[in-house]
Amino acid sequence: MKGVARTFEQTVTPEGGVIGNAAALSGTLTVSGECLTLDGVPLLMPSHSSAWDGTTLSIGAYRFRLGDAVELAGGMVPLASMREAGRDDVLDRCGDIEPIGVTGFDAPR
């Protein structure tokens, strides 16, 4: 929506800090193999504030199902950073596609 500012829920770390939001990303929640994706691009969700059960993504009190249109905040995580962080498990599941590091979402109204 042109000219309309969106307020995204921010992710709070276990230590109480806030992860700043980045780009606004919108698309459809999908799965590719074992990988949760936004229109085929892998998602890295904060493990302390989200859960995925194979059909539903839970972020706090909010629920998103496969096929739902979602708006997220975050940015691309370079593959080299994933390897340096020892996240080969993600690369094994999702392949060599730079994932989106999710830092927030647009809460449903």
N, CA, C and O atoms as CSV, one atom per row, in Angstrom:
chain,resi,resn,atom,element,x,y,z
A,1,MET,N,N,0.839,-1.170,0.000
A,1,MET,CA,C,0.000,0.000,0.000
A,1,MET,C,C,0.887,1.238,0.000
A,1,MET,O,O,1.594,1.507,0.971
A,2,LYS,N,N,0.846,1.952,-1.046
A,2,LYS,CA,C,1.698,3.104,-1.211
A,2,LYS,C,C,1.370,4.187,-0.180
A,2,LYS,O,O,0.210,4.553,0.011
A,3,GLY,N,N,2.408,4.685,0.472
A,3,GLY,CA,C,2.240,5.783,1.406
A,3,GLY,C,C,1.738,5.387,2.783
A,3,GLY,O,O,1.490,6.253,3.622
A,4,VAL,N,N,1.585,4.095,3.030
A,4,VAL,CA,C,1.110,3.646,4.338
A,4,VAL,C,C,2.266,2.989,5.071
A,4,VAL,O,O,2.851,2.020,4.586
A,5,ALA,N,N,2.592,3.518,6.239
A,5,ALA,CA,C,3.662,2.930,7.038
A,5,ALA,C,C,3.117,1.718,7.784
A,5,ALA,O,O,1.996,1.750,8.291
A,6,ARG,N,N,3.896,0.669,7.849
A,6,ARG,CA,C,3.496,-0.532,8.573
A,6,ARG,C,C,4.283,-0.601,9.881
A,6,ARG,O,O,5.455,-0.226,9.924
A,7,THR,N,N,3.653,-1.068,10.920
A,7,THR,CA,C,4.328,-1.305,12.189
A,7,THR,C,C,4.552,-2.799,12.314
A,7,THR,O,O,3.599,-3.578,12.310
A,8,PHE,N,N,5.795,-3.196,12.424
A,8,PHE,CA,C,6.142,-4.599,12.540
A,8,PHE,C,C,6.441,-4.929,13.992
A,8,PHE,O,O,7.086,-4.153,14.697
A,9,GLU,N,N,5.960,-6.101,14.437
A,9,GLU,CA,C,6.306,-6.586,15.766
A,9,GLU,C,C,7.803,-6.886,15.754
A,9,GLU,O,O,8.314,-7.465,14.795
A,10,GLN,N,N,8.501,-6.494,16.809
A,10,GLN,CA,C,9.926,-6.754,16.875
A,10,GLN,C,C,10.203,-8.010,17.676
A,10,GLN,O,O,9.416,-8.405,18.536
A,11,THR,N,N,11.332,-8.630,17.381
A,11,THR,CA,C,11.759,-9.809,18.109
A,11,THR,C,C,12.575,-9.373,19.313
A,11,THR,O,O,13.512,-8.584,19.188
A,12,VAL,N,N,12.215,-9.892,20.480
A,12,VAL,CA,C,12.949,-9.608,21.705
A,12,VAL,C,C,13.809,-10.824,22.021
A,12,VAL,O,O,13.318,-11.953,22.035
A,13,THR,N,N,15.086,-10.591,22.273
A,13,THR,CA,C,16.004,-11.687,22.584
A,13,THR,C,C,15.741,-12.204,23.996
A,13,THR,O,O,15.095,-11.519,24.788
A,14,PRO,N,N,16.234,-13.412,24.328
A,14,PRO,CA,C,16.050,-13.935,25.688
A,14,PRO,C,C,16.639,-13.016,26.756
A,14,PRO,O,O,16.198,-13.032,27.906
A,15,GLU,N,N,17.630,-12.220,26.378
A,15,GLU,CA,C,18.254,-11.301,27.320
A,15,GLU,C,C,17.462,-10.004,27.471
A,15,GLU,O,O,17.818,-9.155,28.288
A,16,GLY,N,N,16.402,-9.844,26.699
A,16,GLY,CA,C,15.572,-8.641,26.794
A,16,GLY,C,C,15.899,-7.569,25.774
A,16,GLY,O,O,15.249,-6.524,25.748
A,17,GLY,N,N,16.896,-7.806,24.931
A,17,GLY,CA,C,17.232,-6.839,23.884
A,17,GLY,C,C,16.262,-6.954,22.719
A,17,GLY,O,O,15.554,-7.952,22.582
A,18,VAL,N,N,16.238,-5.932,21.889
A,18,VAL,CA,C,15.357,-5.930,20.721
A,18,VAL,C,C,16.212,-6.008,19.471
A,18,VAL,O,O,17.192,-5.278,19.324
A,19,ILE,N,N,15.825,-6.907,18.569
A,19,ILE,CA,C,16.509,-7.002,17.281
A,19,ILE,C,C,15.840,-6.014,16.349
A,19,ILE,O,O,14.625,-6.061,16.162
A,20,GLY,N,N,16.613,-5.129,15.768
A,20,GLY,CA,C,16.045,-4.120,14.882
A,20,GLY,C,C,15.499,-4.716,13.608
A,20,GLY,O,O,16.000,-5.728,13.117
A,21,ASN,N,N,14.480,-4.092,13.079
A,21,ASN,CA,C,13.876,-4.551,11.835
A,21,ASN,C,C,14.679,-4.076,10.636
A,21,ASN,O,O,15.413,-3.090,10.706
A,22,ALA,N,N,14.526,-4.787,9.554
A,22,ALA,CA,C,15.225,-4.449,8.322
A,22,ALA,C,C,14.183,-4.255,7.241
A,22,ALA,O,O,13.205,-3.533,7.437
A,23,ALA,N,N,14.381,-4.887,6.114
A,23,ALA,CA,C,13.475,-4.729,4.981
A,23,ALA,C,C,12.127,-5.389,5.257
A,23,ALA,O,O,12.043,-6.377,5.986
A,24,ALA,N,N,11.082,-4.829,4.667
A,24,ALA,CA,C,9.757,-5.445,4.720
A,24,ALA,C,C,9.660,-6.437,3.572
A,24,ALA,O,O,9.943,-6.102,2.422
A,25,LEU,N,N,9.259,-7.653,3.892
A,25,LEU,CA,C,9.182,-8.722,2.912
A,25,LEU,C,C,7.784,-9.313,2.962
A,25,LEU,O,O,7.264,-9.579,4.045
A,26,SER,N,N,7.175,-9.520,1.818
A,26,SER,CA,C,5.847,-10.122,1.818
A,26,SER,C,C,5.813,-11.261,0.811
A,26,SER,O,O,6.517,-11.246,-0.198
A,27,GLY,N,N,4.981,-12.243,1.111
A,27,GLY,CA,C,4.856,-13.389,0.234
A,27,GLY,C,C,3.973,-14.436,0.871
A,27,GLY,O,O,3.218,-14.154,1.802
A,28,THR,N,N,4.077,-15.653,0.356
A,28,THR,CA,C,3.263,-16.762,0.826
A,28,THR,C,C,4.133,-17.740,1.598
A,28,THR,O,O,5.233,-18.087,1.166
A,29,LEU,N,N,3.633,-18.177,2.740
A,29,LEU,CA,C,4.334,-19.155,3.558
A,29,LEU,C,C,4.252,-20.512,2.869
A,29,LEU,O,O,3.165,-21.042,2.642
A,30,THR,N,N,5.415,-21.065,2.540
A,30,THR,CA,C,5.496,-22.324,1.804
A,30,THR,C,C,6.528,-23.240,2.455
A,30,THR,O,O,7.236,-22.839,3.378
A,31,VAL,N,N,6.603,-24.470,1.961
A,31,VAL,CA,C,7.621,-25.423,2.398
A,31,VAL,C,C,8.283,-25.993,1.161
A,31,VAL,O,O,7.619,-26.300,0.170
A,32,SER,N,N,9.587,-26.129,1.228
A,32,SER,CA,C,10.353,-26.768,0.171
A,32,SER,C,C,11.168,-27.873,0.830
A,32,SER,O,O,12.155,-27.593,1.511
A,33,GLY,N,N,10.769,-29.114,0.636
A,33,GLY,CA,C,11.416,-30.227,1.339
A,33,GLY,C,C,11.169,-30.099,2.826
A,33,GLY,O,O,10.023,-30.141,3.274
A,34,GLU,N,N,12.247,-29.941,3.606
A,34,GLU,CA,C,12.153,-29.763,5.054
A,34,GLU,C,C,12.319,-28.302,5.461
A,34,GLU,O,O,12.514,-28.005,6.639
A,35,CYS,N,N,12.244,-27.401,4.504
A,35,CYS,CA,C,12.600,-26.007,4.735
A,35,CYS,C,C,11.373,-25.096,4.675
A,35,CYS,O,O,10.667,-25.072,3.667
A,36,LEU,N,N,11.119,-24.350,5.750
A,36,LEU,CA,C,10.066,-23.337,5.768
A,36,LEU,C,C,10.543,-22.155,4.930
A,36,LEU,O,O,11.655,-21.660,5.117
A,37,THR,N,N,9.689,-21.705,4.001
A,37,THR,CA,C,10.113,-20.658,3.077
A,37,THR,C,C,9.056,-19.574,2.910
A,37,THR,O,O,7.885,-19.762,3.240
A,38,LEU,N,N,9.492,-18.460,2.401
A,38,LEU,CA,C,8.619,-17.384,1.941
A,38,LEU,C,C,8.774,-17.357,0.435
A,38,LEU,O,O,9.774,-16.863,-0.086
A,39,ASP,N,N,7.781,-17.892,-0.266
A,39,ASP,CA,C,7.835,-18.007,-1.731
A,39,ASP,C,C,9.118,-18.680,-2.209
A,39,ASP,O,O,9.724,-18.249,-3.190
A,40,GLY,N,N,9.530,-19.741,-1.510
A,40,GLY,CA,C,10.695,-20.514,-1.918
A,40,GLY,C,C,12.019,-20.057,-1.337
A,40,GLY,O,O,13.032,-20.727,-1.537
A,41,VAL,N,N,12.047,-18.941,-0.626
A,41,VAL,CA,C,13.278,-18.462,0.004
A,41,VAL,C,C,13.260,-18.909,1.468
A,41,VAL,O,O,12.316,-18.598,2.195
A,42,PRO,N,N,14.296,-19.638,1.908
A,42,PRO,CA,C,14.320,-20.163,3.281
A,42,PRO,C,C,14.180,-19.064,4.336
A,42,PRO,O,O,14.674,-17.949,4.172
A,43,LEU,N,N,13.484,-19.419,5.433
A,43,LEU,CA,C,13.305,-18.505,6.557
A,43,LEU,C,C,14.108,-18.987,7.756
A,43,LEU,O,O,14.068,-20.168,8.100
A,44,LEU,N,N,14.830,-18.084,8.386
A,44,LEU,CA,C,15.496,-18.353,9.659
A,44,LEU,C,C,14.680,-17.635,10.726
A,44,LEU,O,O,14.725,-16.409,10.835
A,45,MET,N,N,13.946,-18.396,11.501
A,45,MET,CA,C,13.091,-17.834,12.530
A,45,MET,C,C,13.820,-17.867,13.873
A,45,MET,O,O,14.588,-18.795,14.129
A,46,PRO,N,N,13.595,-16.871,14.735
A,46,PRO,CA,C,14.205,-16.906,16.071
A,46,PRO,C,C,13.632,-18.075,16.872
A,46,PRO,O,O,12.422,-18.144,17.088
A,47,SER,N,N,14.490,-18.988,17.310
A,47,SER,CA,C,14.018,-20.202,17.984
A,47,SER,C,C,13.406,-19.918,19.346
A,47,SER,O,O,12.584,-20.698,19.826
A,48,HIS,N,N,13.789,-18.821,19.974
A,48,HIS,CA,C,13.265,-18.518,21.311
A,48,HIS,C,C,11.864,-17.905,21.283
A,48,HIS,O,O,11.217,-17.808,22.325
A,49,SER,N,N,11.387,-17.489,20.107
A,49,SER,CA,C,10.075,-16.824,20.070
A,49,SER,C,C,9.157,-17.361,18.978
A,49,SER,O,O,8.090,-16.798,18.733
A,50,SER,N,N,9.565,-18.452,18.318
A,50,SER,CA,C,8.733,-19.001,17.252
A,50,SER,C,C,8.826,-20.524,17.254
A,50,SER,O,O,9.770,-21.106,17.788
A,51,ALA,N,N,7.824,-21.153,16.647
A,51,ALA,CA,C,7.811,-22.611,16.546
A,51,ALA,C,C,7.150,-23.005,15.232
A,51,ALA,O,O,6.250,-22.319,14.747
A,52,TRP,N,N,7.601,-24.102,14.670
A,52,TRP,CA,C,7.056,-24.628,13.414
A,52,TRP,C,C,6.709,-26.092,13.648
A,52,TRP,O,O,7.572,-26.869,14.057
A,53,ASP,N,N,5.447,-26.487,13.394
A,53,ASP,CA,C,5.036,-27.872,13.624
A,53,ASP,C,C,4.810,-28.650,12.331
A,53,ASP,O,O,4.280,-29.761,12.357
A,54,GLY,N,N,5.205,-28.077,11.218
A,54,GLY,CA,C,5.028,-28.728,9.924
A,54,GLY,C,C,3.878,-28.172,9.112
A,54,GLY,O,O,3.835,-28.342,7.894
A,55,THR,N,N,2.939,-27.504,9.779
A,55,THR,CA,C,1.824,-26.862,9.066
A,55,THR,C,C,1.540,-25.456,9.562
A,55,THR,O,O,0.959,-24.645,8.841
A,56,THR,N,N,1.948,-25.162,10.795
A,56,THR,CA,C,1.642,-23.860,11.390
A,56,THR,C,C,2.900,-23.234,11.960
A,56,THR,O,O,3.659,-23.888,12.676
A,57,LEU,N,N,3.121,-21.960,11.642
A,57,LEU,CA,C,4.197,-21.169,12.225
A,57,LEU,C,C,3.589,-20.356,13.354
A,57,LEU,O,O,2.665,-19.573,13.134
A,58,SER,N,N,4.101,-20.538,14.557
A,58,SER,CA,C,3.644,-19.792,15.729
A,58,SER,C,C,4.707,-18.779,16.110
A,58,SER,O,O,5.878,-19.119,16.282
A,59,ILE,N,N,4.283,-17.527,16.239
A,59,ILE,CA,C,5.162,-16.463,16.721
A,59,ILE,C,C,4.392,-15.789,17.850
A,59,ILE,O,O,3.450,-15.034,17.610
A,60,GLY,N,N,4.804,-16.070,19.077
A,60,GLY,CA,C,4.035,-15.572,20.210
A,60,GLY,C,C,2.613,-16.113,20.125
A,60,GLY,O,O,2.416,-17.320,19.980
A,61,ALA,N,N,1.625,-15.233,20.214
A,61,ALA,CA,C,0.213,-15.640,20.167
A,61,ALA,C,C,-0.324,-15.741,18.742
A,61,ALA,O,O,-1.478,-16.125,18.554
A,62,TYR,N,N,0.474,-15.411,17.746
A,62,TYR,CA,C,0.016,-15.393,16.358
A,62,TYR,C,C,0.302,-16.723,15.679
A,62,TYR,O,O,1.296,-17.384,15.977
A,63,ARG,N,N,-0.591,-17.111,14.754
A,63,ARG,CA,C,-0.456,-18.363,14.017
A,63,ARG,C,C,-0.572,-18.086,12.524
A,63,ARG,O,O,-1.468,-17.369,12.077
A,64,PHE,N,N,0.347,-18.666,11.764
A,64,PHE,CA,C,0.346,-18.554,10.307
A,64,PHE,C,C,0.416,-19.966,9.749
A,64,PHE,O,O,1.237,-20.773,10.185
A,65,ARG,N,N,-0.453,-20.265,8.776
A,65,ARG,CA,C,-0.500,-21.601,8.186
A,65,ARG,C,C,0.088,-21.577,6.778
A,65,ARG,O,O,0.160,-20.530,6.136
A,66,LEU,N,N,0.504,-22.746,6.315
A,66,LEU,CA,C,0.992,-22.859,4.950
A,66,LEU,C,C,-0.028,-22.251,3.996
A,66,LEU,O,O,-1.229,-22.491,4.119
A,67,GLY,N,N,0.457,-21.471,3.055
A,67,GLY,CA,C,-0.409,-20.827,2.078
A,67,GLY,C,C,-0.871,-19.444,2.493
A,67,GLY,O,O,-1.421,-18.707,1.673
A,68,ASP,N,N,-0.657,-19.069,3.770
A,68,ASP,CA,C,-1.037,-17.729,4.222
A,68,ASP,C,C,-0.119,-16.679,3.612
A,68,ASP,O,O,1.083,-16.898,3.457
A,69,ALA,N,N,-0.696,-15.548,3.275
A,69,ALA,CA,C,0.102,-14.383,2.887
A,69,ALA,C,C,0.630,-13.766,4.173
A,69,ALA,O,O,-0.133,-13.511,5.105
A,70,VAL,N,N,1.937,-13.527,4.222
A,70,VAL,CA,C,2.554,-12.955,5.419
A,70,VAL,C,C,3.442,-11.782,5.040
A,70,VAL,O,O,3.943,-11.695,3.918
A,71,GLU,N,N,3.626,-10.890,5.993
A,71,GLU,CA,C,4.555,-9.774,5.843
A,71,GLU,C,C,5.545,-9.859,6.987
A,71,GLU,O,O,5.176,-9.828,8.161
A,72,LEU,N,N,6.817,-9.968,6.614
A,72,LEU,CA,C,7.883,-10.138,7.585
A,72,LEU,C,C,8.883,-9.001,7.479
A,72,LEU,O,O,8.933,-8.297,6.470
A,73,ALA,N,N,9.669,-8.829,8.512
A,73,ALA,CA,C,10.794,-7.895,8.477
A,73,ALA,C,C,12.057,-8.726,8.666
A,73,ALA,O,O,12.065,-9.694,9.426
A,74,GLY,N,N,13.104,-8.348,7.981
A,74,GLY,CA,C,14.362,-9.078,8.103
A,74,GLY,C,C,15.272,-8.775,6.941
A,74,GLY,O,O,15.101,-7.780,6.236
A,75,GLY,N,N,16.232,-9.635,6.752
A,75,GLY,CA,C,17.191,-9.440,5.673
A,75,GLY,C,C,17.883,-10.742,5.330
A,75,GLY,O,O,17.808,-11.720,6.073
A,76,MET,N,N,18.546,-10.737,4.213
A,76,MET,CA,C,19.237,-11.929,3.735
A,76,MET,C,C,20.474,-12.199,4.593
A,76,MET,O,O,21.182,-11.276,4.996
A,77,VAL,N,N,20.717,-13.482,4.862
A,77,VAL,CA,C,21.888,-13.901,5.624
A,77,VAL,C,C,22.843,-14.571,4.641
A,77,VAL,O,O,22.494,-15.590,4.047
A,78,PRO,N,N,24.049,-14.013,4.459
A,78,PRO,CA,C,24.999,-14.601,3.504
A,78,PRO,C,C,25.335,-16.055,3.858
A,78,PRO,O,O,25.447,-16.406,5.032
A,79,LEU,N,N,25.492,-16.888,2.836
A,79,LEU,CA,C,25.830,-18.294,3.058
A,79,LEU,C,C,27.127,-18.439,3.840
A,79,LEU,O,O,27.256,-19.336,4.674
A,80,ALA,N,N,28.093,-17.557,3.572
A,80,ALA,CA,C,29.363,-17.617,4.306
A,80,ALA,C,C,29.130,-17.406,5.801
A,80,ALA,O,O,29.781,-18.052,6.623
A,81,SER,N,N,28.221,-16.519,6.158
A,81,SER,CA,C,27.900,-16.287,7.576
A,81,SER,C,C,27.248,-17.512,8.189
A,81,SER,O,O,27.505,-17.845,9.346
A,82,MET,N,N,26.404,-18.186,7.413
A,82,MET,CA,C,25.768,-19.401,7.903
A,82,MET,C,C,26.827,-20.467,8.204
A,82,MET,O,O,26.765,-21.145,9.230
A,83,ARG,N,N,27.794,-20.603,7.297
A,83,ARG,CA,C,28.853,-21.606,7.494
A,83,ARG,C,C,29.728,-21.239,8.693
A,83,ARG,O,O,30.085,-22.100,9.497
A,84,GLU,N,N,30.069,-19.953,8.803
A,84,GLU,CA,C,30.893,-19.506,9.934
A,84,GLU,C,C,30.188,-19.723,11.260
A,84,GLU,O,O,30.842,-19.993,12.267
A,85,ALA,N,N,28.874,-19.611,11.280
A,85,ALA,CA,C,28.092,-19.800,12.505
A,85,ALA,C,C,27.825,-21.278,12.786
A,85,ALA,O,O,27.183,-21.615,13.780
A,86,GLY,N,N,28.318,-22.161,11.911
A,86,GLY,CA,C,28.118,-23.590,12.115
A,86,GLY,C,C,26.696,-24.048,11.839
A,86,GLY,O,O,26.242,-25.041,12.408
A,87,ARG,N,N,25.993,-23.338,10.974
A,87,ARG,CA,C,24.594,-23.677,10.664
A,87,ARG,C,C,24.486,-24.508,9.392
A,87,ARG,O,O,23.628,-24.265,8.544
A,88,ASP,N,N,25.366,-25.484,9.277
A,88,ASP,CA,C,25.313,-26.392,8.136
A,88,ASP,C,C,24.010,-27.178,8.126
A,88,ASP,O,O,23.570,-27.621,7.066
A,89,ASP,N,N,23.379,-27.361,9.299
A,89,ASP,CA,C,22.102,-28.070,9.364
A,89,ASP,C,C,21.044,-27.368,8.520
A,89,ASP,O,O,20.244,-28.019,7.848
A,90,VAL,N,N,21.046,-26.040,8.557
A,90,VAL,CA,C,20.094,-25.264,7.755
A,90,VAL,C,C,20.424,-25.414,6.275
A,90,VAL,O,O,19.529,-25.601,5.450
A,91,LEU,N,N,21.696,-25.332,5.944
A,91,LEU,CA,C,22.111,-25.465,4.548
A,91,LEU,C,C,21.800,-26.864,4.026
A,91,LEU,O,O,21.426,-27.023,2.864
A,92,ASP,N,N,21.952,-27.880,4.879
A,92,ASP,CA,C,21.621,-29.249,4.464
A,92,ASP,C,C,20.133,-29.375,4.144
A,92,ASP,O,O,19.768,-30.042,3.176
A,93,ARG,N,N,19.271,-28.746,4.940
A,93,ARG,CA,C,17.824,-28.830,4.717
A,93,ARG,C,C,17.353,-27.935,3.583
A,93,ARG,O,O,16.449,-28.296,2.830
A,94,CYS,N,N,17.977,-26.752,3.465
A,94,CYS,CA,C,17.432,-25.722,2.573
A,94,CYS,C,C,18.257,-25.469,1.319
A,94,CYS,O,O,17.808,-24.744,0.431
A,95,GLY,N,N,19.436,-26.041,1.224
A,95,GLY,CA,C,20.265,-25.836,0.045
A,95,GLY,C,C,21.039,-24.532,0.095
A,95,GLY,O,O,21.050,-23.833,1.108
A,96,ASP,N,N,21.675,-24.225,-0.999
A,96,ASP,CA,C,22.531,-23.038,-1.082
A,96,ASP,C,C,21.754,-21.811,-1.547
A,96,ASP,O,O,22.113,-21.173,-2.537
A,97,ILE,N,N,20.698,-21.494,-0.828
A,97,ILE,CA,C,19.932,-20.266,-1.081
A,97,ILE,C,C,20.065,-19.414,0.172
A,97,ILE,O,O,19.782,-19.883,1.274
A,98,GLU,N,N,20.492,-18.170,0.012
A,98,GLU,CA,C,20.624,-17.305,1.185
A,98,GLU,C,C,19.275,-17.160,1.870
A,98,GLU,O,O,18.302,-16.746,1.240
A,99,PRO,N,N,19.207,-17.499,3.171
A,99,PRO,CA,C,17.931,-17.416,3.879
A,99,PRO,C,C,17.631,-15.987,4.331
A,99,PRO,O,O,18.507,-15.123,4.371
A,100,ILE,N,N,16.368,-15.778,4.667
A,100,ILE,CA,C,15.926,-14.520,5.260
A,100,ILE,C,C,16.009,-14.689,6.766
A,100,ILE,O,O,15.371,-15.581,7.326
A,101,GLY,N,N,16.788,-13.843,7.429
A,101,GLY,CA,C,16.824,-13.802,8.886
A,101,GLY,C,C,15.663,-12.946,9.339
A,101,GLY,O,O,15.703,-11.724,9.189
A,102,VAL,N,N,14.622,-13.561,9.894
A,102,VAL,CA,C,13.401,-12.839,10.265
A,102,VAL,C,C,13.608,-12.135,11.605
A,102,VAL,O,O,14.041,-12.746,12.583
A,103,THR,N,N,13.291,-10.839,11.630
A,103,THR,CA,C,13.432,-10.045,12.854
A,103,THR,C,C,12.099,-9.487,13.330
A,103,THR,O,O,12.035,-8.894,14.407
A,104,GLY,N,N,11.040,-9.662,12.557
A,104,GLY,CA,C,9.743,-9.152,12.975
A,104,GLY,C,C,8.686,-9.569,11.971
A,104,GLY,O,O,8.991,-10.195,10.955
A,105,PHE,N,N,7.441,-9.219,12.261
A,105,PHE,CA,C,6.338,-9.558,11.359
A,105,PHE,C,C,5.236,-8.541,11.528
A,105,PHE,O,O,5.146,-7.848,12.541
A,106,ASP,N,N,4.398,-8.469,10.508
A,106,ASP,CA,C,3.240,-7.594,10.555
A,106,ASP,C,C,2.113,-8.385,11.209
A,106,ASP,O,O,1.624,-9.357,10.633
A,107,ALA,N,N,1.703,-7.986,12.388
A,107,ALA,CA,C,0.680,-8.720,13.138
A,107,ALA,C,C,-0.658,-8.651,12.410
A,107,ALA,O,O,-1.070,-7.583,11.958
A,108,PRO,N,N,-1.333,-9.792,12.297
A,108,PRO,CA,C,-2.653,-9.787,11.658
A,108,PRO,C,C,-3.613,-8.887,12.438
A,108,PRO,O,O,-3.504,-8.757,13.657
A,109,ARG,N,N,-4.544,-8.274,11.728
A,109,ARG,CA,C,-5.505,-7.395,12.380
A,109,ARG,C,C,-6.839,-8.061,12.498
A,109,ARG,O,O,-7.780,-7.467,13.025
